[in-house]
Amino acid sequence: MLINLQPLYSRLADTSAKAGISWHQQATWDALSDRSIDVVINTALSGDGKSYAAFGAFPSGGVMALYPTNELVRDQQRQLNHYQNQWRVQRVTGFDLERWASMAKQSKAETLLDLSDAEVLLTNPDLFYYLHQGNYLKDFLRQGGDGRRAVSGHRLGFGNKSIGDSKQLFLMSFISTNLRRSAEY
């Protein structure tokens, strides 16, 4: 038996156009630009441009993106590199952070601060969790670092712009709460 499947189709935002952004990408951009909306969940199918919609809403960068596995982090880095080098992307895993801090002979917190020139920071939830629980701050504070806010998302330049994989929806509330709290320090 032969089964012929048609390619995935998403209705374009401009129905008179032959190519362009899809309606769900436009809806995502519109929602992300509305300051009264805290969390946007795009449920389009895999391969339908959800990442482009999410990152495209922030053309100047300033985004921290969390993915459940390091392989998905690498995959997103490859994908972002195809967007005409639009952003300076930095991928950070726990292993990378440990290695870079050791080579620079500095704390992990200082190493994270050194990465703040990236417009997009790709990582996994573990790194974000440890950062906001203070695990990377102990040595930094012992060496005279200037407090918890020093390595919060705000100081790193990522404000409250976070992107998460669909499997990380439960983290969005945690992220939003922690980024708001870090602004108070």
C-alpha positions in Angstrom: 0.0 0.0 0.0 1.3 3.5 -0.9 0.4 6.4 1.4 1.1 9.8 -0.1 1.2 12.5 2.6 1.0 16.2 1.6 3.5 18.6 3.1 2.6 20.5 6.2 0.5 23.5 5.4 0.1 26.6 7.5 -2.2 29.4 6.4 -0.2 32.6 5.7 -0.8 35.7 7.7 -1.3 37.6 4.5 -3.7 35.4 2.5 -3.0 37.3 -0.7 0.7 36.6 -0.5 2.4 33.5 -2.1 5.0 33.3 0.6 5.7 34.9 4.0 5.1 34.3 7.6 2.3 32.0 8.8 -0.7 33.2 10.8 0.6 31.5 14.0 3.9 33.4 13.6 2.1 36.7 13.3 -0.1 35.9 16.2 2.9 35.0 18.3 4.7 38.3 17.4 1.5 40.3 18.2 1.1 38.5 21.6 4.7 38.9 22.5 4.6 42.6 21.8 1.6 43.1 24.1 3.0 44.0 27.5 -0.2 42.8 29.3 0.6 39.2 28.2 3.1 37.3 30.4 3.2 33.9 28.7 2.6 32.9 25.1 2.1 29.3 24.1 2.4 28.5 20.4 1.0 25.0 19.7 1.9 24.8 16.0 3.3 21.5 14.8 6.9 20.5 14.8 8.8 22.1 11.9 6.2 24.8 11.4 8.3 27.8 12.5 7.5 28.1 16.2 11.2 29.0 17.0 11.3 31.5 14.2 8.1 33.1 15.6 9.5 33.2 19.1 13.0 34.6 18.3 11.6 36.8 15.5 9.6 38.7 18.0 12.8 40.0 19.5 14.9 41.3 16.6 17.4 42.9 18.9 17.9 39.7 20.9 18.0 39.8 24.7 16.5 36.3 24.9 17.3 33.3 27.1 16.0 30.1 25.6 15.7 26.8 27.6 15.4 23.4 26.1 15.1 20.1 28.0 18.2 18.4 26.6 21.7 19.6 25.4 21.0 18.0 22.0 17.9 20.2 21.6 20.0 23.2 22.7 22.6 22.3 19.9 19.7 21.8 17.4 18.3 25.3 18.2 21.8 26.8 17.8 22.1 25.2 14.3 18.7 26.5 13.4 19.4 30.0 14.6 22.6 30.1 12.7 20.5 29.7 9.5 18.6 33.0 10.2 21.1 35.1 8.3 23.4 35.5 11.3 20.8 37.8 12.7 21.8 37.2 16.4 25.0 36.5 18.4 24.1 33.1 19.8 25.8 31.6 22.8 25.1 28.0 23.8 25.9 27.1 27.4 25.9 23.7 29.1 27.0 22.9 32.6 30.0 21.2 31.2 30.9 24.3 29.1 30.5 26.6 32.0 32.7 24.5 34.2 35.4 24.3 31.6 35.3 28.0 30.7 35.4 29.0 34.4 38.3 26.7 35.0 40.3 28.0 32.0 39.7 31.6 33.0 40.4 30.9 36.7 37.1 32.6 37.7 33.8 31.7 39.2 30.9 30.4 37.1 29.0 33.6 37.9 31.8 35.7 36.4 31.9 33.4 33.4 28.2 33.9 32.9 28.7 37.7 33.1 31.4 37.4 30.4 28.8 35.7 28.1 26.4 38.7 28.4 27.4 40.1 25.1 25.4 37.3 23.4 22.0 38.4 22.1 20.6 34.9 22.5 21.6 32.5 25.3 20.7 28.9 24.7 20.8 26.5 27.7 18.9 23.9 29.6 16.7 24.5 32.6 19.3 23.1 35.0 21.7 26.0 34.4 18.8 28.5 34.8 17.7 26.8 38.0 21.2 26.7 39.6 21.8 30.3 38.6 18.6 31.5 40.4 19.1 29.2 43.4 22.5 30.8 44.0 24.6 27.8 43.3 26.9 29.8 41.0 27.1 32.7 43.4 29.0 31.3 46.4 32.5 31.8 45.1 31.5 35.0 43.3 30.2 36.6 46.5 33.3 35.4 48.5 35.5 37.2 45.9 33.6 40.4 46.4 30.8 40.1 43.7 28.0 42.6 44.0 25.1 40.3 45.0 22.4 38.1 43.6 21.2 40.6 40.9 24.7 40.6 39.4 24.1 37.3 37.6 20.3 37.5 37.3 18.7 37.5 33.8 18.5 41.3 34.1 22.2 41.9 34.5 23.0 39.3 31.8 20.8 41.4 29.5 18.0 38.9 29.1 15.4 40.8 31.1 12.2 38.8 31.2 12.4 37.4 27.6 12.5 33.6 28.0 11.7 30.9 25.4 11.0 27.4 26.4 10.4 24.1 24.6 6.9 22.7 24.8 8.1 20.2 27.3 9.2 23.0 29.6 5.8 24.7 30.0 5.8 24.1 33.7 9.0 26.1 34.0 7.5 29.3 32.4 5.8 30.3 35.7 9.0 29.6 37.6 11.0 31.7 35.2 8.6 34.6 35.1 8.5 34.7 38.9 12.3 34.5 39.3 13.0 37.1 36.7 10.5 39.5 38.4 12.1 38.8 41.8 15.6 39.4 40.5 14.6 42.9 39.4 13.8 43.6 43.0 17.4 42.9 44.2 
